[in-house]
Amino acid sequence: MDVGKMYMGGEWVEAVHGDTWKVYNPATGDLVGEVAFGDGDDAKRAIDAAAQAFPGWSSATARERAKYLLKLHDLVRAHRDELAELVSLEMGKPLREAKGEVLGAADNFLWYAEEAKRVYGETIPSSVPNKRILVMRQPVGVVAAITPWNFPVNMVARKVAPALASGCTVILKPAESTPLSAIRLFELIAEAGFPPGVANLVLGKPDSIGEAFINSEKVRKIAFTGSTRVGKLLMEGAAKTVKRISLELGGHAPTVVFADADLDAAVAGVFESKYRASGQQCICTNRLFVHEDVHDAFVEKLKARVAAAKVGDGRDKSVEIGPLVNERAVEKVMRHIDDARSKGASVVHGGSRLTEGEYAKGFFVAPTILTNVQANMLVCQEETFGPVLPVLTFSDEEEVVRMANDTPYGLAAYIFTQNLSRAMRVAEALEYGIVGVNDGEVTQTQAPFGGMKESGIGREGGHYAMDEFLEVKFVSLGL
Ligand code: ADP
């Protein structure tokens, strides 16, 4: 098995200190790869390469930058099956989901190839006759991007594409458990012919690499997706050199099913938003509020849908729910289920780890539905990041909005109702960056994605993401 390398300054390199890291399939426990495992010293090499490449890349025309991004789009699409298989292999998600993710990543490269050409400035009427006010937008500089394991290709694309489109150069540090798809993506970046140093890949020790990013004066921006804990560390660290930051952090998404909802559509939406990626995405439904009048009917329908979903190795095409990422994730999910049970919750479906037969070597938890849930249970207080759905009831709109907002998080929320006035009222009242109305699948390339409160700062997606990588410069022109 070849050892996967890092990519910097246009070259494939081993770790400075020669360390390596093994990658396992979470569905089977099989060893599936080995990669270079660097640290801050490797990050410094990558930063230097990115800084060297910045003057050339930032002064290239937008059309030229777009040309490389378009080529990358074509390559990612052409290799979609291979990339999707790698994602499923190292992260566990079903192939269907992995393919959707890879096509989403390709779409980002396409979108930002176009967006590169629309970095418009402005002229503003001056209050002084012999002066002119010009506003330019220029790339912020070297960007450090840090990504998690749950969307190992698209989280990268969502940062790298707008960064490169705006004229920044980039160093990517992907998650330890999913380096294989990142390496493959960088092989395609190399094939697309980007000039050396424009996009760099560093793998290895998160804290040491993070420190190198934070301490470098050359890094002008950190783009991060991951836990709120690490996001806060990076935010604090970025203060040292007043770097720009954008953070996509944890969520604790509420979903509200009103009595006037189309229950079948709500079941489909809740299933999608809860069990996709086995509940391991930050926009996953984490608390479900169902109006008391429709609670029993809704839970019955949802139970039937969940019972019909096949759990297993994501590479099996019939599988809808894959494994969790590792043992620590299983322990957390089981702790949440056990805590809820001990405080009086009823297990309507699932509730246990799957350990027999095909599940024996993987990290599987049965998709779980809990009722009789109370606010004092861990499932209502922390992000579970697993296939566990706690169901609470409510009786009126104001009460449920208050409960839904009662969290430090503010990423995504979902409501199901057929009443347009209610939909608008509640969408406005929810303190969340994304609200799905009769929609459980809210991510699109061109739409702004990001959170309020402790869920983050800044937005990815669409033209909004470009602002995160551009400085505004005011030129005062005396005539
Ligand atoms: P999770 O618990 O979901 O893995 P993390 O926030 O720990 O979320 O990880 C998200 C990304 O942040 C990963 O690439 C991880 O390696 C990286 N990371 C973890 N700790 C640090 C740190 N101290 N500095 C920089 N990056 C970090």
Boltz pocket constraint, residues with backbone or C-beta under 6 A from the ligand:
constraints:
  - pocket:
      binder: B
      contacts: [[A, 146], [A, 147], [A, 148], [A, 149], [A, 173], [A, 174], [A, 175], [A, 176], [A, 204], [A, 206], [A, 207], [A, 208], [A, 209], [A, 210], [A, 211], [A, 225], [A, 226], [A, 227], [A, 228], [A, 230], [A, 231], [A, 233]]
      max_distance: 6.0
